[in-house]
Amino acid sequence: MKSTLKTLMIAAVSALVTLAAHDYFSKEKIEIVENEKPSLIPTTYSFNTNKVAAELTDFTRAAEKTVNAVVHVKNTSIQKGNVSGWLRQFYGDDYDEERIGTGSGVIVSPDGLIITNYHVIENASEIEVTSNKNKTYVAEIIGSDPSTDLAVLKIKSDESLPFIPFGDSEVARIGEWVLAVGNPFNLNSTVTAGIISAKSRDLNDRDSKNQSFIQTDAAVNMGNSGGALVNTDGELIGINTAISSITGGFVGYSFAVPSNIVRKVFEDLIEYGNVQKGLLGVSGSALNADLAEKFEVNETQGFLIGEVIDGMGASEAGLQSGDIIKKVDDVKINTFSDLTGYLSTKRPGEKVEVSYSRNDSRKKVTVTLKKTNSTQFLGMYLTNINDEQKEYFELDEGVIIKELRNQRLYRYGIDEGFVLLEINNKKIKDVGDVDAVDFDSLSSILFLKPNGERERIVFE
């Protein structure tokens, strides 16, 4: 469990929380001055007698439908405690230290499938789930995706469990009322209300991962991570993941992974064991006034393509560097997170209609999304092995080092042309498996040399 406070903090993991109450009393006397003379200037008031007071929003139905489907998640992990060199003669070598972190989870099926944040269950040796009715279960990890900070757990129960159905986060609107349901400060399920403040919010300072978050002002605190963001119909429209705070407490900004992304990641982890990412095959940046002036374009909104990757769908469809993507299907593209957020709901092989601008002329093209066939990891430029390499290494699948820029791995005897077989004792089938690896939990890598020998590198 990470416990480092950043400007953008993960609202989740606290092993022990002390609640302190501070009472402030003001002893200053307030002097009220009244004007004894009536105003000589008549005041005219205007009333619209046809107006009807706005109907108050009732949150009770949504709260009752969801509160029992949000659970408390306890993560017990064993980590190495360090003993300083000169103290080893008195206290011995490093020791195993038990650490406990807590968060929330959302039951999304009556048979006990639970969605939570990856950082809530990271490095877990044991996971315990407690329902709002104080029933405790041992949970197993079905799958996880660090890049979206999501994980799927499973608990076994003799009875059908309450669950929250998925809603459509795409139709959620700014200003719409939402509820955050979670277990802050190890309390039982707690409900807070707020509105959607923004959509497609990109928190790229957060572990340098580009995502598309729903921003709300519903109160979210430590322990809420992995909890539910629901609409007034009690439908899941997001998984609460992060807050923006200097103090570590809630200050009005909370962020949730949209349910359309959550649902796709959930279904992929259940069906494939990893996330199937459909990619356009372009890189670039969102347009703004400075970029528009630099590249001499007459638009300030859209995604400006800087590079088109050979062999990917965008290249095959004829998109070029300098094109400005305006829409993908019916989704307007104004920011990078608009683009990545929508594509995060798609799989390889699916087709999307891209509306773009080229030389002030509007065009449309159909693009088939593809899997990425290359990635970078630890200074290694990796690609999926081709048919010839499969035959040579007698493998059905795998990832090969095309280029190595890590001098430390060179010193360990690793070189270009080696096949990467396992990371952390988990088989690597393609570059998508490499992208799903959490760098912070890296423990070992198994390589296959061209001569058939195997080499394992252990990280401590």
Residue, then its C-alpha position, 0 to 999 in steps of 0.5 A: m500500500k502506498s502511503t505517500l501524500k501527493t498534491l493529488m492524493i489517493a483517497a483510500v489507504s489508511a491503516l489507523v485513523t485517529l479522529a480529533a475534534h476541535d471546538y473553537f469559541s469566539k469571545e469577541k462581542i459583535e456590536i450591531v448598529e441599527n439605523e433608527k431613521p427609515s429609508l427615504i428611498p422607496t424600494t420596488y420589488s418584482f415578483n414572478t407569480n408564475k414561478v414554481a419552487a424547484e422540486l427538492t431531490d430525494f436521495t433516499r431511494a438511491a441510498e437504500k438501493t446501494v448502501n448494502a452493496v458497498v463493502h469494506v475491503k481490508n488488505t493485509s500485506i507482508q513487507k520487508g522491514n529494514v534494519s540499519g547496518w550497525l544495528r544488525q549486530f543487536y537486532g539481526d537482519d531484515y524482518d517481515e512486517e505486517r501492514i494493513g490498508t483499507g478501502s471500499g469495494v462495490i458488489v456488481s453481481p449477486d454471486g459476489l463479484i466486486i470491483t475496487n481500486y487496484h491500489v486498495i489491494e496492491n501487494a495483498s497477501e490476504i484480502e478480507v471483505t466486510s459487508n454493511k451487515n457486518k458479515t466477513y468474507v475472504a476474497e480472491i483476486i480475479g484480475s487487476d489493471p494498474s493502468t486504470d487502477l481497477a481490480v476485480l475480487k470474488i467472494k463466496s456466499d450461500e445467499s444472493l448478494p445485493f449489487i449495484p447495476f451499471g449505469d451509462s457514464e456517457v449520458a451523465r451530465i455536468g450539474e447532475w446530482v450524484l452520491a458517493v458511497g464508501n467506507p471512510f475512516n473504517l466506518n460502515s457504508t457512508v453516503t455523501a451527495g454532490i454534483i458532477s463538476a466536470k467530465s473527461r478530467d485528465l489527472n496526468d500528474r497522477d502516476s503519469k497515467n492519462q485517464s478520463f475521470i468524472q470530477t464531483d464535489a461529493a465528499v470523499n475521504m480516506g477509505n472511500s477509494g474503490g467505493a461507488l459513485v451512483n446517480t439518483d436512480g441508484e446506478l453505478i456511474g463511477i468508481n471513486t478513486a482519487i481526491s485533490s488535496i493539500t492536507g490529505g482530507f477532502v476539500g471539494y474535489s473528488f475523481a471517479v473512473p467512469s462506469n463505461i470504462v469500469r464495465k469494459v475493464f471488468e468484462d475483459l478481466i473476467e473473460y480474458g484475464n487482462v484488458q483488451k485495449g483498442l488503439l487508433g495508433v496516433s500520438g499528439s496533443a490537444l489543440n490550444a491557441d498556442l499550438a494553433e498559432k505554431f502550426e498555422v491552423n484556424e481551429t483551437q479545439g480538437f486533437l492534433i495528430g503529431e505522429v501516425i504509427d505504421g501498421m495501426g488502424a489510423s495509418e491504414a485508414g489514411l490519417q496523417s500527421g497534422d490532421i485534427i480529430k474533431k469527433v470519434d463516433d458521436v463523441k466530441i474530442n476537445t482534450f486528450s482525455d476525451l479521446t483516451g476516455y472513449l477509446s478505453t471502452k473499445r476493444p481491438g477489432e472494433k470500428v470507429e468513425v473518425s471525423y477530422s479536419r485537414n487543411d480546413s476541410r472536414k472529412k470522415v473515415t472508418v478506423t479499425l482499432k488494433k492491439t498495440n504490438s510494441t511497448q517500452f519497459l525498464g529501458m527495453y523496447l519490446t514487440n510481440i514475437n512474429d511467426e518466424q520467431k515463434e518457430y525459432f523459439e518453439l513458442d506460441e506467443g511471447v515478447i522479444i527485446k527489439e532494442l535495449r537501452n538499460q545498461r544495468l540489464y546489459r551488465y546482467g547479461i541481458d541483450e537484444g533478441f532475448v524473449l521475455l517469458e515471465i514478470n513476477n512469475k506470471k506468464i507474458k503472452d504479449v505486450g499488453d501483459v507487460d503494460a499491465v505490470d505495476f512497476d512498483s511491485l516488480s520482483s523478477i523477470l524470466f528471459l529466454k536466450p536465443n541459445g535456449e537457456r533461461e535467465r531470471i533476474v531478481f529485483e530486491 
